[in-house]
Amino acid sequence: MADNSIFIDKVKITIKSGDGGDGMNSFKAYKGKPACGPDGGDGGKGGDIYIFADQSLNTLLPFRYKTKYVAGNGERGGTNLCTGRGGEDVVIRVPVGTVIRDSESGSVIADMFTAGEKKMICEGGRGGKGNVRFTTARRHAPNFAQKGEKTELHELVLELKVIADVGLIGFPNVGKSTLLSKISAAHPKIANYHFTTLSPNLGVVRVYDDSFVAADIPGLIEGAAQGAGLGHDFLRHIERTRMLVHVIDISGCEDRDPLDDFQKINAELKGYSEKLAALPQIIALNKCDVAGAEENVKTFKKKYGKKYQIYTITAVSGEGTEELIKAVRDVLITLPAAEPIEADENFTYRKSGNLGFEIVLEDDGAYVIYGSLVDMLCRNVALNDTDSMAYFQKILREKGVIAELKRMGIKEKDTVVVGDVEFEFVN
């Protein structure tokens, strides 16, 4: 059984949408009349892959145990014009705030920013056409059908970025978890040792009739921006926040220098992202009840009091926290709402990396070309455009269609049919 207490925020998975079913090549048959015209149905469409933002999830842990998701294939077309059954879709449920990227290119496919959002990220292959679809005024009994579109495996990176208005940052053991427990209904694990918090904790903070979401970001250490400790894993969770509350242990009770700690954390933010470093910051000087804290408060305010809003608090007792959260609320109402990461509009998964074709020599001597290459050409070629037709002829040469026609014995002025285009072969 999976341990749901483990926090996983970045995983790789493999997906594959369903292949399209092949079209059917068949003819009606009655007693005494073995072939009475084509009646082959189309193949069914392959299943799609969807991503769903599930508010009840808060970790990507389930993807440690299941990493491959494959949609159902479409069924082959039937006789009597029956279309094959479509393949079953697959819905992958992820926590709200999960960013979906293509593993190879790093392109953002989707940002599941809103609870309940559902997005198709990989479409199933189209079913192939049955032989009845190839009937024309000139071709009454086509003895061929189209194969369904094939799909490929793709590797995705799922990356969970916490969605919160305010990020509580600071060195380990400075009191961030204690502060969150005092200002919200959150109950993070708290103990007096470093790295107690190994995952972000969220809490809803209420101020009069207003509220905001605060996240206790696990403690940073020097070198976090370069990946030291769990630096990168922690820093990604502040990327969505609108502002920061920088919690400082002003007592210096662990032989730390509060001024030095403040400078180091800000250096880590800047080293990771200029955007993070530019976020509005309010400073919370914690542990003000400890002996020696008073002098440190004076020193800190003297150096940074003109640049930042500074509040003195004692998180354990809650002293000073009310003034702090009101100040945070006042800053938040001046800031724009958080927005999802924009997907790369130019990125798409092709259903097949191989544009295939087949050539059928009809009884009347016409060479009929069909397959995924023909489908692509029919979608992209405008018959009344000179450049487009030049592209059409170039693709036929490059993909080996002309070479295959010659191998089959095509002669000058023989008829070639590519989709709706019919032309005489010129060597």
SULPETA-V151699 format. One record per backbone hydrogen bond with DSSP energy under -0.5 kcal/mol. CO is the residue of the C=O (numbers start at 0). NH is the residue of the N-H. If there is no record, write none. Layout:
<<CO | NH> <CO | NH>>
This chain:
<<1 | 3> <2 | 5> <5 | 7> <7 | 59> <8 | 159> <10 | 157> <12 | 155> <13 | 68> <14 | 153> <15 | 70> <17 | 124> <18 | 73> <20 | 127> <21 | 76> <23 | 25> <23 | 130> <25 | 38> <25 | 39> <27 | 35> <29 | 32> <32 | 29> <36 | 27> <38 | 80> <39 | 131> <40 | 23> <41 | 83> <43 | 20> <44 | 86> <46 | 17> <47 | 49> <47 | 89> <48 | 120> <48 | 121> <49 | 91> <50 | 118> <51 | 53> <51 | 93> <52 | 54> <52 | 115> <53 | 56> <53 | 95> <59 | 62> <60 | 63> <61 | 64> <61 | 65> <66 | 13> <68 | 15> <71 | 46> <74 | 43> <77 | 40> <78 | 81> <81 | 77> <84 | 74> <87 | 71> <89 | 49> <89 | 91> <90 | 92> <91 | 51> <93 | 53> <94 | 97> <96 | 160> <97 | 111> <98 | 100> <98 | 158> <99 | 108> <99 | 109> <100 | 156> <101 | 105> <106 | 101> <106 | 108> <107 | 343> <109 | 99> <109 | 111> <110 | 112> <111 | 96> <111 | 97> <113 | 116> <116 | 52> <118 | 50> <118 | 120> <121 | 48> <124 | 45> <125 | 148> <127 | 42> <128 | 145> <129 | 132> <130 | 133> <131 | 134> <137 | 139> <138 | 135> <139 | 37> <145 | 22> <148 | 19> <153 | 14> <153 | 155> <154 | 102> <155 | 12> <155 | 157> <156 | 100> <156 | 158> <157 | 10> <158 | 98> <158 | 160> <159 | 161> <161 | 163> <164 | 241> <164 | 242> <165 | 167> <165 | 214> <166 | 168> <166 | 244> <167 | 216> <168 | 246> <169 | 219> <170 | 173> <174 | 178> <175 | 179> <176 | 180> <177 | 181> <178 | 182> <179 | 183> <190 | 192> <192 | 195> <195 | 197> <200 | 215> <202 | 204> <202 | 213> <203 | 184> <203 | 205> <204 | 211> <206 | 209> <209 | 206> <211 | 204> <211 | 213> <212 | 164> <212 | 165> <213 | 202> <214 | 167> <214 | 216> <215 | 200> <219 | 171> <220 | 223> <222 | 225> <222 | 227> <223 | 226> <227 | 230> <229 | 233> <230 | 234> <231 | 235> <233 | 236> <234 | 237> <234 | 238> <235 | 238> <237 | 240> <241 | 279> <242 | 166> <243 | 245> <243 | 281> <244 | 168> <244 | 246> <245 | 247> <245 | 283> <247 | 249> <247 | 285> <248 | 251> <251 | 254> <255 | 257> <256 | 260> <257 | 261> <258 | 262> <259 | 263> <260 | 264> <261 | 265> <262 | 266> <263 | 267> <264 | 268> <265 | 269> <266 | 270> <267 | 271> <268 | 272> <272 | 276> <273 | 277> <275 | 278> <279 | 243> <280 | 308> <281 | 245> <282 | 284> <282 | 310> <283 | 247> <283 | 285> <284 | 312> <285 | 249> <286 | 289> <289 | 292> <291 | 295> <292 | 296> <293 | 297> <294 | 298> <295 | 299> <296 | 300> <297 | 301> <298 | 302> <299 | 303> <300 | 304> <303 | 306> <303 | 307> <307 | 309> <308 | 282> <310 | 284> <312 | 287> <313 | 316> <313 | 317> <313 | 318> <317 | 320> <318 | 313> <319 | 323> <320 | 324> <321 | 325> <322 | 326> <323 | 327> <324 | 328> <325 | 329> <326 | 330> <327 | 331> <328 | 332> <330 | 333> <331 | 334> <342 | 344> <343 | 346> <347 | 349> <352 | 354> <353 | 355> <355 | 372> <357 | 369> <359 | 361> <359 | 367> <361 | 364> <365 | 361> <365 | 367> <366 | 368> <366 | 416> <367 | 359> <368 | 418> <369 | 357> <370 | 374> <371 | 375> <372 | 376> <373 | 377> <374 | 378> <375 | 379> <376 | 380> <379 | 381> <380 | 382> <381 | 384> <383 | 385> <384 | 388> <385 | 389> <386 | 390> <387 | 391> <388 | 392> <389 | 393> <390 | 394> <391 | 395> <392 | 396> <393 | 397> <394 | 398> <395 | 400> <395 | 401> <396 | 399> <399 | 403> <400 | 404> <401 | 405> <402 | 406> <403 | 407> <404 | 409> <405 | 408> <410 | 413> <413 | 424> <414 | 366> <415 | 422> <416 | 368> <417 | 420> <419 | 421> <420 | 417> <422 | 415> <424 | 412>>
